[in-house]
Amino acid sequence: MRVHQHRIFRVLSALSIILVAVLLTSCTSKTASSITKHPSKIHVVTSLDFYGETSKAVLGNKGTVKSIINKTQHGSARV
């Protein structure tokens, strides 16, 4: 009997996860065609300047990057 209850619990859990995923994806107001017609820039915020430089290299002209902690010329951190 205990194995049967465990199996029912697993099936109900899986169905609940699928239901939540379907509801979350169906709540969006943008369609695929509207996204491609009006692309917007990607905005990235990084903690350290090192990650900001890497992000800029990956993004190119497709987005903007802001680093919270920037390194000065002397090597000390500047916020």
N, C-alpha and C positions, 0 to 999 in steps of 0.2 A: 504494500500500500504506500509506503514512504517513497519508493522509486517512482510510482505513478504520480504522486504529488509533485515531486521534483521535476518531472518531465513537463507537467502542466505549467508549472511556474516558469520554466525555461521558454516554453512556447509563448506564453502570455507576455513575457519580458521582450522577446524578439518582436512580437507583433506590436507592442507598445513603442518600441524604438522605431520601427518602420513607420508607424502612424505619425509620430512626432516629426520624423524626417520629411514625410510627404506634406504635412501641414506647414512646416517651415519653408519648404521650397515653393509651395503654392501661394504663399502670402506675398511674394515679391510683386511689385507693380511694373517692373521693367521687363520687356521682352528682349530676346536675343538681337532682334533687328534694331531696336532703339539703342542698345548698348554700342553696337558697331557704328551707328550713324553719328552718335554724339560721344566720342571717347573723351574722357577727362584725364588729367594728369594724376599720377600716383604721388601721394604725399607720404614721405617716410620720415620718422623721427627716431634718431639713434641716441644711445646713451653716450658713447665716446666718439671722438672725431675719427678714429681709425675705422669704425664701422660706417661712419658717414662717407668717408672717401671710397670705401668699397661699394657702398650703395650707389653713389654717384656714378661709379664706373659701370655698374650693372644697368642702371636706369638710362643713362645717356640723356637725351632730350625728352624722354617720356615722363619725367616726373621731377619733383623737387625733394631735397634732403635737408633736414635741420638736425644738427648735433647739439645736444644739451651741454656737454662738457667739451670745450675746445682746447687744444693745446696751443700755448703761446710759443714764440720763437725761443724762449729760454727753457722750455720743457716743463714749466709749471702749468697746472690746470687752471682754466678760466671758465667760469660759468656764465 
